[in-house]
């Protein structure tokens, strides 16, 4: 709680001095969102991540890694609030950007790829989830993430 209060004060100061579009202000919004996730205040964190995504789109562009990272965290917040349709949409947009910027085999891209599949799995869209998990497995090495992907892939069958 103390950390979130300090971040709120910092954010207020940065907004006043630097404005809403400055990267330092946006970074503080992101940090406050992460802090609120840790405190399980997901609805408020989601709003902050939404604002940060929009601010970073305007300041850095929609295909900047910072924008995409924020988008990914917004998707996680929505997934954890069971807002599955919106989470799926956010993860799909993030996945398209990460594929374009980082490539299909990058760990961040594969993580987002898995999360699209997870959203579809939870919504019982198993045929599409299978395709995504299969693609994700093709890019993963034999590690814990590969095992988790295999688990969900198997559950779809």
LOFIKOL-60558 format. One line per 2 residues: number of its first residue (from 0); their letters; for each residue x, y negated, z negated of N, C-alpha, C. Coordinates in pm, 1 decimal, m for minus. Each point is the difference from the previous one (the first is absolute). Example, Ala and Ser with C-alpha at 12.3 -4.5 7.8 and 13.67 -1.06 7.14 Angstrom:
0 = AS = 1319.0,569.0,m780.0,m89.0,m119.0,0.0,90.0,m120.0,0.0  m35.0,m105.0,72.0,82.0,m119.0,m6.0,m77.0,m109.0,m73.0
This chain:
0 = XX = 82.9,119.8,0.0,m82.9,m119.8,0.0,86.9,m125.5,0.0  110.7,6.4,m73.8,89.5,m115.1,m6.3,63.8,m27.9,136.7
2 = XX = 36.4,107.4,68.9,61.4,m15.8,132.7,m97.3,m64.9,97.1  m125.9,43.9,m2.9,m96.8,m58.1,93.1,m24.7,m147.4,m30.9
4 = XX = 0.8,m36.7,m127.3,m19.0,m141.0,m35.8,117.5,m84.6,48.5  121.8,53.1,m15.2,118.2,m73.5,48.1,m4.5,m15.4,151.5
6 = XX = m42.0,107.0,70.0,m10.1,m7.8,145.9,m109.1,m97.9,43.4  m110.1,m3.6,m75.0,m106.6,m96.5,31.8,50.9,m144.0,m13.0
8 = XX = 77.0,m26.0,m105.7,56.7,m134.1,m19.0,97.6,m33.1,112.6  83.2,95.5,33.6,95.9,m18.7,109.4,m73.9,m26.7,131.1
10 = XX = m105.0,75.6,25.7,m78.1,m17.1,122.3,m62.6,m138.9,6.2  m55.9,m44.3,m110.8,m61.1,m133.2,m2.3,104.3,m106.8,33.2
12 = XX = 118.2,12.8,m57.3,106.2,m96.1,26.7,46.9,3.9,143.9  16.7,119.6,52.8,45.4,12.4,139.2,m105.2,m52.0,97.7
14 = XX = m126.6,24.5,m30.5,m105.3,m52.9,87.9,3.7,m151.8,0.7  17.6,m58.0,m117.6,1.0,m145.6,m12.0,120.8,m61.2,71.8
16 = XX = 116.7,59.5,m19.5,122.6,m58.0,54.2,25.2,41.9,145.3  m20.1,129.1,30.4,37.9,53.0,130.8,m116.6,18.7,96.5
18 = XX = m119.2,14.8,m53.1,m117.3,25.9,82.7,m28.2,149.2,12.7  m117.4,31.2,52.1,m46.9,138.4,8.1,72.9,84.3,103.9
20 = XX = 57.6,m61.6,101.5,59.4,75.9,110.5,149.6,25.6,m16.7  59.9,m56.9,m100.7,144.1,18.5,m20.3,27.7,144.6,m43.5
22 = XX = 107.6,57.4,53.6,30.2,141.0,m29.7,21.1,24.4,m149.4  54.3,m95.7,m73.5,16.7,19.0,m144.7,m135.6,8.2,m70.3
24 = XX = m94.3,m79.4,46.1,m136.2,5.9,m55.0,m62.5,134.3,34.3  14.9,41.7,125.5,m56.3,128.6,43.0,64.6,116.7,m74.2
26 = XX = 129.7,m8.3,m23.7,69.1,105.7,m75.6,m53.2,7.6,m142.7  m32.0,m113.8,m58.1,m55.0,m0.7,m136.5,m141.3,56.7,m1.1
28 = XX = m78.6,m29.5,102.4,m133.7,59.9,11.1,12.7,151.6,6.5  93.3,47.9,83.1,25.1,143.9,13.2,42.5,59.2,m134.1
30 = XX = 94.2,m64.6,m68.3,48.0,50.2,m129.5,m112.5,4.2,m103.6  m83.9,m101.5,m1.2,m113.3,m1.2,m92.6,m96.5,113.5,34.1
32 = XX = m23.1,23.1,128.0,m84.2,112.7,40.9,55.7,131.6,m49.7  131.2,20.9,16.6,63.4,123.1,m48.1,m14.8,13.6,m151.0
34 = XX = 18.9,m109.0,m71.3,m14.2,m0.1,m145.4,m142.1,39.4,m40.1  m98.6,m53.8,69.1,m140.3,31.7,m29.6,m32.9,145.0,34.8
36 = XX = 62.4,55.0,104.1,m16.3,142.6,30.5,50.0,82.3,m117.4  118.0,m36.4,m51.2,56.5,71.9,m113.7,m90.8,m6.7,m122.8
38 = XX = m75.2,m109.3,m11.7,m93.7,m17.3,m110.9,m139.1,54.1,33.1  m13.3,59.9,118.8,m124.3,60.7,48.8,m113.2,m100.7,20.4
40 = XX = 37.0,m121.8,35.6,m96.5,m103.5,37.5,m4.4,m4.2,153.3  m56.1,105.9,56.4,11.0,21.8,144.5,m81.3,m97.9,83.6
42 = XX = m116.3,m40.1,m46.5,m81.9,m93.1,78.4,71.5,m134.1,15.5  55.5,m49.9,m108.5,72.5,m127.1,6.6,127.6,15.6,83.4
44 = XX = 68.3,112.7,m16.1,120.7,25.7,79.2,m33.7,3.6,149.0  m111.3,62.9,34.7,m41.5,7.2,140.5,m20.6,m138.8,58.2
46 = XX = m63.5,m87.2,m75.3,m22.6,m137.1,47.9,132.0,m71.9,22.6  93.3,17.4,m93.8,131.0,m63.2,16.4,71.9,55.1,122.6
48 = XX = m3.8,132.1,19.4,64.5,58.4,116.7,m66.4,m48.3,129.1  m132.7,m13.1,0.7,m69.3,m53.9,118.4,51.1,m139.7,32.4
50 = XX = 5.9,m85.6,m104.2,47.8,m136.8,18.9,145.0,m0.7,48.0  81.3,89.2,m55.4,140.5,6.9,38.0,15.6,48.7,143.9
52 = XX = m79.1,100.1,40.0,5.7,47.7,138.3,m33.1,m114.8,95.3  m107.6,m72.4,m29.0,m38.5,m111.1,87.6,106.2,m109.2,2.7
54 = XX = 54.3,m31.9,m117.2,105.3,m101.2,m6.0,124.6,42.8,75.6  38.2,125.7,m15.4,118.6,49.6,70.2,m24.4,11.8,150.2
56 = XX = m121.5,32.4,39.3,m31.1,m0.1,144.3,24.0,m137.7,58.9  m48.4,m102.3,m69.3,15.4,m137.6,49.4,146.4,m44.0,m3.9
58 = XX = 70.2,34.3,m109.0,137.1,m48.3,m17.9,103.6,83.7,74.6  m17.1,132.2,1.8,103.4,89.2,53.6,m42.9,76.6,124.7
60 = XX = m131.6,11.6,18.4,m53.4,78.8,110.5,m53.4,134.1,m49.3  m89.9,55.9,76.7,m66.1,124.2,m37.8,88.1,122.7,8.0
62 = XX = 112.6,m9.2,70.1,88.1,115.3,17.2,128.1,m12.0,m81.6  3.9,m90.9,m95.5,116.7,m13.4,m87.6,m7.5,107.2,m108.9
64 = XX = 114.3,56.6,m37.5,0.3,108.0,m99.4,m61.3,m42.8,m133.4  20.0,m124.9,m41.0,m60.9,m46.5,m125.8,m152.4,m1.4,10.3
66 = XX = m50.2,m41.0,114.5,m145.1,2.0,22.7,m50.8,143.3,m3.9  70.9,89.3,66.2,m41.7,140.2,5.9,9.7,67.6,m136.9
68 = XX = 101.9,m32.2,m77.8,13.1,57.0,m134.9,m116.1,m44.8,m88.1  m35.9,m126.9,11.8,m113.5,m51.3,m77.7,m129.5,67.0,44.2
70 = XX = m14.2,17.6,130.3,m117.6,67.2,54.5,m9.2,142.9,m55.6  113.9,68.3,m5.4,1.9,136.6,m52.9,m47.1,2.3,m145.7
72 = XX = 47.7,m95.3,m79.5,m41.8,m4.8,m140.1,m147.9,m35.8,m14.6  m50.7,m82.5,89.1,m144.1,m26.7,1.4,m75.3,130.0,27.0
74 = XX = 46.0,77.1,98.2,m63.5,128.6,29.5,m0.4,92.8,m120.3  111.0,5.1,m72.7,6.8,85.0,m120.1,m100.0,m45.1,m106.0
76 = XX = m10.7,m131.2,m18.3,m98.7,m53.0,m96.7,m141.6,39.6,39.2  m30.3,m14.5,126.5,m134.6,33.6,48.1,m25.7,149.7,m12.9
78 = XX = 99.1,81.4,33.6,m12.3,145.4,m14.8,m26.8,36.7,m145.3  72.9,m61.0,m90.4,m16.8,30.5,m142.9,m130.6,m52.1,m57.2
80 = XX = m66.0,m89.6,73.0,m133.0,m47.6,m40.0,m109.9,73.7,75.7  39.7,100.4,76.5,m93.1,81.7,79.7,m70.8,m81.9,108.7
82 = XX = 64.6,m104.5,46.8,m50.3,m80.1,112.0,65.3,55.9,126.1  m43.3,119.4,35.4,71.1,82.4,97.3,m4.9,m52.6,142.8
84 = XX = m113.1,m50.3,43.1,m9.7,m50.0,137.6,93.6,m118.9,20.0  0.3,m92.9,m94.3,87.4,m116.6,11.7,147.0,41.4,m14.6
86 = XX = 28.8,92.1,m92.4,137.7,48.0,m17.1,49.9,64.1,129.2  m84.3,79.9,63.5,38.4,65.2,125.2,33.2,m104.1,106.1
88 = XX = m84.0,m102.3,12.1,21.5,m106.2,98.8,131.7,m73.4,m26.6  26.1,m32.4,m126.2,123.1,m70.6,m36.2,121.7,87.3,29.1
90 = XX = m6.1,128.5,m39.8,111.9,90.5,25.9,23.1,20.0,149.6  m106.6,7.1,79.0,16.1,16.3,145.8,72.1,m120.5,60.8
92 = XX = m39.1,m118.8,m42.4,65.6,m120.0,50.7,147.1,m2.9,m42.5  24.8,35.5,m124.5,136.8,5.2,m50.9,81.8,103.9,76.4
94 = XX = m59.6,115.7,25.6,68.7,106.6,72.5,39.2,m46.3,140.2  m91.0,m66.3,69.0,30.2,m49.8,134.8,117.7,m96.7,m4.2
96 = XX = 0.6,m88.8,m98.3,109.7,m95.3,m13.0,131.2,66.6,m34.9  m4.3,94.0,m92.3,123.5,68.5,m39.2,55.0,85.8,113.2
98 = XX = m86.7,63.9,76.1,47.6,76.2,116.4,73.3,m91.9,97.1  m59.6,m115.5,24.8,57.6,m94.9,95.1,132.9,m55.9,m51.1
100 = XX = 6.4,m37.5,m126.0,116.7,m68.0,m55.4,107.5,98.6,m46.6  m40.9,105.1,m72.0,97.2,90.7,m62.0,20.6,129.5,76.0
102 = XX = m99.3,36.2,82.1,5.2,128.4,70.0,m79.1,105.9,m74.8  m38.7,103.9,73.0,m85.7,104.4,m55.8,65.4,86.0,m105.8
104 = XX = 132.5,12.2,1.0,68.3,87.0,m93.7,47.5,m66.5,m127.9  m19.7,m131.9,m13.0,43.9,m71.6,m119.6,m83.1,44.2,m120.7
106 = XX = 63.2,8.7,m114.9,m67.7,46.7,m122.0,m123.3,m84.4,m32.8  9.3,m131.6,14.4,m116.5,m86.0,m28.3,m113.9,29.5,96.9
108 = XX = 33.3,23.5,125.8,m101.6,33.6,99.8,m65.2,132.8,m35.3  81.1,98.3,m36.4,m54.0,132.1,m34.8,m87.9,m5.7,m124.7
110 = XX = 37.5,m82.1,m96.1,m81.5,m15.0,m120.9,m136.2,m59.3,34.5  m0.8,m102.4,84.5,m127.3,m59.6,42.5,m80.3,100.0,82.2
112 = XX = 68.9,75.7,84.4,m64.1,103.9,81.5,m71.9,100.1,m91.3  69.5,44.6,m103.7,m59.7,91.8,m97.4,m123.2,m62.2,m65.5
114 = XX = 8.9,m128.1,m36.2,m111.8,m64.3,m69.8,m123.0,m15.8,88.3  18.7,m18.4,130.7,m116.0,0.4,90.9,m64.5,138.4,m5.5
116 = XX = 82.2,104.2,10.6,m52.0,136.9,m8.2,m70.4,27.2,m131.0  57.4,m49.1,m110.1,m60.8,19.9,m131.6,m137.9,m65.4,m7.1
118 = XX = m10.8,m122.1,50.1,m130.6,m69.2,0.9,m102.3,80.7,79.4  41.4,49.8,114.7,m91.1,79.2,83.2,m36.7,131.0,m68.5
120 = XX = 96.7,62.4,m65.9,m24.7,124.2,m73.9,m105.2,m21.7,m108.6  17.1,m105.8,m77.3,m93.2,m28.9,m109.9,m140.0,m29.9,53.7
122 = XX = m7.6,m57.0,121.5,m129.5,m29.3,62.8,m55.8,120.2,75.3  70.1,113.3,m8.2,m41.1,125.3,63.7,4.4,m6.6,152.9
124 = XX = 87.1,m84.1,53.4,25.9,m6.5,144.1,119.1,92.4,28.1  m23.5,129.6,m19.4,110.0,96.1,m3.6,69.1,19.2,134.4
126 = XX = m73.6,m1.9,110.0,62.7,20.6,130.8,103.7,m108.7,27.2  m34.9,m124.1,m27.8,94.4,m109.5,22.8,112.8,3.8,m103.1
128 = XX = m33.2,36.6,m123.3,103.5,10.7,m103.5,102.6,105.9,36.9  m44.9,111.9,55.0,91.5,106.9,41.5,101.1,m52.7,101.3
130 = XX = m48.7,m73.3,98.2,89.2,m54.6,103.3,104.3,m91.6,m64.9  m44.5,m86.5,m88.6,92.8,m93.6,m64.3,100.5,72.3,m89.3
132 = XX = m46.3,97.2,m77.8,92.7,73.6,m86.0,100.2,78.9,83.8  m45.8,57.7,110.4,89.0,75.6,88.4,107.2,m92.5,58.5
134 = XX = m41.2,m118.0,46.7,96.5,m97.1,52.8,97.9,m44.9,m108.3  m53.3,m20.3,m118.8,82.8,m44.8,m111.9,102.8,107.5,m36.7
136 = XX = m43.5,123.8,m2.0,91.3,111.1,m30.8,112.9,9.0,101.2  m30.4,m27.1,124.7,101.6,8.7,105.1,113.6,m99.2,m25.4
138 = XX = m28.9,m109.2,m67.3,101.6,m101.1,m25.5,68.3,11.2,m134.2  m46.5,88.6,m84.9,55.1,10.1,m136.3,102.7,111.0,m10.6
140 = XX = 98.2,m22.7,m85.1,95.6,105.9,m32.3,m60.1,86.1,m110.8  71.5,99.7,m42.4,m48.8,90.1,m104.9,23.0,m65.5,m135.7
142 = XX = m90.0,m84.5,m41.7,8.3,m63.9,m130.5,m138.4,0.8,m63.3  m14.5,m67.8,m111.2,m126.9,0.7,m73.0,m111.9,m61.5,83.5
144 = XX = 31.5,m101.7,80.3,m102.3,m61.4,84.5,m49.4,97.8,106.0  92.0,81.0,53.1,m39.6,101.3,98.0,m89.9,103.7,m65.9
146 = XX = 33.8,38.5,m122.1,m82.3,98.9,m71.5,m139.0,m54.9,m29.0  m8.5,m126.0,m38.8,m129.6,m62.3,m26.5,m82.9,m6.5,127.4
148 = XX = 63.1,m35.3,111.1,m69.7,m4.6,128.1,m50.0,138.5,38.1  83.3,103.0,m21.4,m42.1,137.1,29.3,m118.7,41.4,m85.4
150 = XX = m0.2,m41.8,m125.5,m110.5,32.6,m90.1,m131.5,m54.5,53.8  m2.1,m126.3,39.5,m123.2,m59.4,51.1,m35.9,56.5,137.1
152 = XX = 100.0,27.4,81.6,m24.0,63.0,130.5,m68.2,133.5,m20.6  51.3,79.2,m91.2,m59.9,131.1,m29.1,m141.1,m11.0,m54.6
154 = XX = m24.8,m101.7,m79.7,m133.8,m19.4,m57.5,m102.2,m33.1,108.4  46.5,m58.8,109.8,m89.6,m35.4,109.9,m43.5,122.5,80.3
156 = X = 81.9,102.9,m2.7,m27.0,116.5,85.0,m107.4,90.4,m53.7
